[in-house]
Every structure is written in structure tokens, then in C-alpha cells.
């Protein structure tokens, strides 16, 4: 009996992990980790590794729980919409592999895990800001799925949800680091980068969104104008990245080179969409954007930790 219960629980965990695409954490996690390094070196340029190591682990775990809660909330809020969309009808809740009650239970666990991590920053490091701000942040990132019901700028809500991650990580490490213009440039870069590629992702559901009377830039503005908006957002994202490289003293030529590489990757992303539409979304959405986040995160960490 216990073995059966454990087996069922493991199956549910696997179902949830596959449904919320844990691998897509790569989109936000490198930026949060980079922001943690920026915050740790903010005061005198030196990272105190003993304390920072524990803080960094807490940031990573908190990010895991926060993203899981956000994705689970999205799946719960969109269950009926997903069921009526051929592309998403196979997701766990619409297909019946996971009940709404199980989804709510999983969201509760993720939310509690996130808040525990926030509280630990207060208990261990006397920094209570994460605990104070944890619930508002959790609410914002969990409710982004509602935006497409009333505004075509829903992509910006998603972008802002991920853009909170570097700011939240910096506050957790050292609230004073919010005085760094580079952190705000990094957050703005994430905002416009994510919003832009979410517009591209929404191209898959243009007709379905119109039929369901949902709002997205492609369904409301038309595909052509939506792609122009996405291009503008990605140009702004690259400019923000250059602003970060220029405003953080530890950044070297490496980050400027990486900024050029990011511009090239995003250009290729738009060329791919223009040439093949949504038929190569695996390359457009995951591969290219995963490279963007990893390149920025790794190169920024190298600059800060080695200088």
C-alpha cells in the first residue's frame, strides 16, 4: 500500500514537472543568479563567499518554487481555455492526468516553499525584505495568465513577471544594491526580451485566440504589426543589455561582445519566424532564447567573480 502511494505521488510529480516544463527555468534563472552576484559585489566589489554561498542557494531554490507556482497558477487559470485549444488540450489538467485539486495542492506547496525561502533570508541574514515582498510578488507572477482576457499587452505582464527575478534576487542579497543602474538595465532587458519572444510564441494561437475572444498582439493587431512590435522590444532589450555592460564597473569587453552575440541571435530568431513561421518554434522559442539567457548569465558572472 505504501509503495503504491509513493508510486502514485512520484507519477504526479513527474506529470507536474513535465507539464510546467521545468527545463524552461533557464529563461529566468541565469538572470537571477547574475543579479545575486551583482548585489554581492555592490558595496566594495568583493564577494564574501561564505555567506553568499548560502544566499545563492536560497535564491536558486526560491526561483524554482516561484516559477513552479506561476506556471501551476497559469495551468489552473487556463484549464478551460487550454481544453478548447488543440495545441494545449493535451496538458495535464485538460487531459485529466491531473485534477484541479491536485494542481491547487501543488501550487500551495510551491507557494509555501517560496515563502519559506523568503523567510529564511530574515532568519539567517536579518534581511526581512524578501518576506515582506514575497506575497505581492507571488500574486503578481501567479495572476499573469489573466491578462490575455482583457489586454493585448498581456505579453508585458509575463515579461514583467520574469523581470522581477533579478530585482528580487538583488533585494535578497543586499537591498542597497538597487542603487545600481546596471540592475535596472538588466531587469528592463529581461522585460523586453521576454515580452518580445512571447509575442512570437503567441503566433501559434492566433485563430484560437480570436475564436475564444482572447487578447494577444497577434490576434488583435495582426501578425505583421505584432512582429514589428516584437522586433522593437528586442532592439530595446539589446540596448538595455549594453546599458548594463556600461554601468557596472566590473563588466569588461566580454559583456559588450556577448551583447553583439545576443543581437545576432535575436536577429536570427526573427529571420526564422519570417521564413518558416511557427513550424520551427522549438528553435525559435527554446534553443535561441535559452542561449540568450545562458550567455548573459555566464558571461556576467565571469566578469564579476574574476575581477
Secondary structure, 3 states (H helix, E strand, C coil): CHHHHHHHHHHHHHHHHHHCCHHHHHHHHHHHHHHHHHHHCCCCCCCCHHHHHHHHHHHHHHHHHHHHHHHHHHHHHCHHHHHCCCCCCCCHHHHCCCCHHHHHHHHHHHHHHHHHHHHHHHHHHCCCHHHHHHHHHHHHHHCHHHHHHCCCCHHHHHHHHHHHHHHHHHHHHCHHHHHCHHHHHHHHHHHHHHHHHHHHHHHHHHHHHHHCCCCCHHHHHCHHHHHHHHHHHHHHHHHHHHHHHHHCCCCCHHHHHHHHHHHHHHHHHHHHHHHHCCCCHHHHHHHHHHHHHHHHHHHHHHHHHHC
